[in-house]
Amino acid sequence: MQIYLVGGAVRDALLGGKAYDRDWVVVGATPQEMLDLGYQQVGKDFPVFLHPKNKEEFALARTERKAGVGYHGFEVFADPGVTLEEDLIRRDLTINAMAQDADGQIIDPYAGLVDLENRILRHVSGAFSEDPLRVLRVARFAAKLASYNFTLAPETEALMAQMVASGELSDLTPERVWQEVVKALSTEKPSVFFEVLDKVGAVELLFPELYALHDVTQPEKYHPEGDVWIHTMMVLDAAAGLSSSIDVRFAALVHDLGKGLTPKDLWPSHRGHEAAGVPLVKKLSKRYRLPKKTQILAEKVTEFHGLIHQGLTAEGLPYLKPKTYLKVLKACSALKNADNFQQVLLACKADAKGRLGFEDVAYPQFDFWLKVLDVANQVDNQAIIATGVQGPDIALAIEESRIELIKAFIHTYSQ
């Protein structure tokens, strides 16, 4: 029995980074031998075992044969006679197909070290094309390793494009696609994930609502970066810099989908794009079965980011009517959940910063809206009830009181 550290842990260590997960391959062992040593078997597709103490995963060396469609369509063969090289050749990228033995020696049968040094993402073998999920995985690795400036090998990019064109990505389940999106959104530069997918035609196939933003013009005064697709990618990265929340980052990604519906003869104006985008967010969320809270936040940001930006003028003065401020607070459930409203504001802040030349510009709307919320929450409900109002009139009186408080605050703020 020989045990090797494999995959991302080897790659990340060689890059000088920290390995968060360690995976092991066991060569020359049977399932029974692993059980006899106290390992706990998990996984039905092939023999994977949890270490009896640290619970790290140990997989028996295996080979695979394509026997069906999608990423589930494999027959797995695990046997003591399977070599380390046979196991590694089934992996996705050369930089993920290296192993380390107990003495710290690197086993690199497919030139992963050279690609690591040259910052190239290259598929290991033709077996890559048998698993459509790898198109998304490679895009995610590109985002994960963006700080190292990795690029796609031309032959790998071409193979990914062929896989997309073959239509096999349609065999991926919605849940699996969303899992990869979540992992990509968790990286420091998630835009790279979508840019790589766009290069190989996968954005058009998987996210047509985003693809529709290509070449859609915007007012150059406010968007010198160019079309809505470029702006969206910048907003996504700005959101990644402001918040670790997947919900905030996803909301930033989809906030301008409505601009893809604007008739071309109206460009570069996109009046009403906020409301127009909400059904698209709903459609995308339903297609990939997103968590409800992720969908709701994205809908709120999409619908109200325009009004939130207008909360203050360029001179820093309140612009909206008191009723409108309250309308936004109520629609975003800010009066009930201030933390959630802060997430809405973070996505809006990312929208403001995701523009060429505006990356470091202040966004006073963030603090201003929180002050408006604080003022609106200062209503004395008991005092209103003490005036004798009853039934539905109580809610009306509370709303009128909030509007008056906001009105007084705006007046003071403008002085």
ZIVEN-V466593 format. One record per backbone hydrogen bond with DSSP energy under -1.0 kcal/mol. CO is the residue of the C=O (numbers start at 1). NH is the residue of the N-H. If there is no record, write none. Layout:
co=CO nh=NH
co=CO nh=NH
This chain:
co=2 nh=27
co=4 nh=25
co=5 nh=100
co=7 nh=11
co=8 nh=12
co=9 nh=13
co=10 nh=14
co=11 nh=15
co=12 nh=17
co=23 nh=6
co=24 nh=59
co=25 nh=4
co=26 nh=61
co=27 nh=2
co=30 nh=34
co=31 nh=35
co=32 nh=36
co=33 nh=37
co=34 nh=39
co=35 nh=38
co=40 nh=50
co=42 nh=48
co=47 nh=60
co=48 nh=42
co=49 nh=58
co=50 nh=40
co=51 nh=55
co=56 nh=51
co=57 nh=24
co=58 nh=49
co=59 nh=26
co=63 nh=77
co=65 nh=75
co=72 nh=74
co=73 nh=67
co=73 nh=68
co=75 nh=65
co=77 nh=63
co=79 nh=82
co=83 nh=87
co=84 nh=88
co=85 nh=89
co=87 nh=90
co=88 nh=91
co=92 nh=124
co=93 nh=96
co=94 nh=97
co=98 nh=7
co=99 nh=107
co=100 nh=5
co=101 nh=104
co=105 nh=101
co=107 nh=99
co=108 nh=111
co=111 nh=115
co=112 nh=116
co=113 nh=117
co=114 nh=118
co=115 nh=120
co=119 nh=151
co=121 nh=153
co=122 nh=94
co=125 nh=128
co=126 nh=129
co=127 nh=130
co=128 nh=131
co=131 nh=134
co=132 nh=135
co=133 nh=137
co=134 nh=138
co=135 nh=139
co=136 nh=140
co=137 nh=141
co=138 nh=142
co=139 nh=143
co=140 nh=144
co=141 nh=145
co=143 nh=146
co=145 nh=148
co=146 nh=149
co=151 nh=121
co=153 nh=157
co=154 nh=158
co=155 nh=159
co=156 nh=160
co=157 nh=161
co=158 nh=162
co=159 nh=163
co=160 nh=164
co=161 nh=165
co=162 nh=166
co=164 nh=167
co=167 nh=170
co=168 nh=171
co=169 nh=172
co=173 nh=177
co=174 nh=178
co=175 nh=179
co=176 nh=180
co=177 nh=181
co=178 nh=182
co=179 nh=183
co=180 nh=184
co=181 nh=185
co=182 nh=186
co=184 nh=187
co=189 nh=192
co=190 nh=194
co=191 nh=195
co=192 nh=196
co=193 nh=197
co=194 nh=198
co=195 nh=199
co=196 nh=200
co=197 nh=202
co=198 nh=201
co=202 nh=206
co=203 nh=207
co=207 nh=210
co=207 nh=211
co=208 nh=212
co=210 nh=213
co=211 nh=214
co=213 nh=216
co=213 nh=229
co=216 nh=228
co=219 nh=223
co=223 nh=226
co=227 nh=231
co=228 nh=232
co=229 nh=233
co=230 nh=234
co=231 nh=235
co=232 nh=236
co=233 nh=237
co=234 nh=238
co=235 nh=239
co=236 nh=240
co=237 nh=241
co=239 nh=243
co=245 nh=249
co=246 nh=250
co=247 nh=251
co=248 nh=252
co=249 nh=253
co=250 nh=254
co=254 nh=257
co=256 nh=259
co=257 nh=260
co=258 nh=261
co=263 nh=266
co=264 nh=267
co=266 nh=269
co=270 nh=273
co=272 nh=276
co=273 nh=277
co=277 nh=281
co=278 nh=282
co=279 nh=283
co=280 nh=284
co=281 nh=285
co=282 nh=286
co=283 nh=287
co=284 nh=288
co=285 nh=290
co=291 nh=295
co=292 nh=296
co=293 nh=297
co=294 nh=298
co=295 nh=299
co=296 nh=300
co=297 nh=301
co=298 nh=302
co=299 nh=303
co=300 nh=304
co=301 nh=305
co=304 nh=308
co=305 nh=309
co=306 nh=310
co=308 nh=311
co=311 nh=319
co=313 nh=316
co=317 nh=313
co=321 nh=325
co=322 nh=326
co=323 nh=327
co=324 nh=328
co=325 nh=329
co=326 nh=330
co=327 nh=331
co=328 nh=332
co=329 nh=334
co=330 nh=333
co=333 nh=337
co=337 nh=341
co=338 nh=342
co=339 nh=343
co=340 nh=344
co=341 nh=345
co=342 nh=346
co=343 nh=347
co=344 nh=348
co=345 nh=349
co=346 nh=350
co=347 nh=351
co=348 nh=352
co=349 nh=353
co=350 nh=354
co=353 nh=355
co=355 nh=358
co=358 nh=361
co=363 nh=366
co=364 nh=368
co=365 nh=369
co=366 nh=370
co=367 nh=371
co=368 nh=372
co=369 nh=373
co=370 nh=374
co=371 nh=375
co=372 nh=376
co=373 nh=377
co=375 nh=378
co=379 nh=381
co=380 nh=384
co=381 nh=385
co=382 nh=386
co=384 nh=387
co=385 nh=388
co=390 nh=393
co=391 nh=394
co=392 nh=396
co=393 nh=397
co=394 nh=398
co=395 nh=399
co=396 nh=400
co=397 nh=401
co=398 nh=402
co=399 nh=403
co=400 nh=404
co=401 nh=405
co=402 nh=406
co=403 nh=407
co=404 nh=408
co=405 nh=409
co=406 nh=410
co=407 nh=411
co=408 nh=412
co=409 nh=413
co=410 nh=414
co=412 nh=415
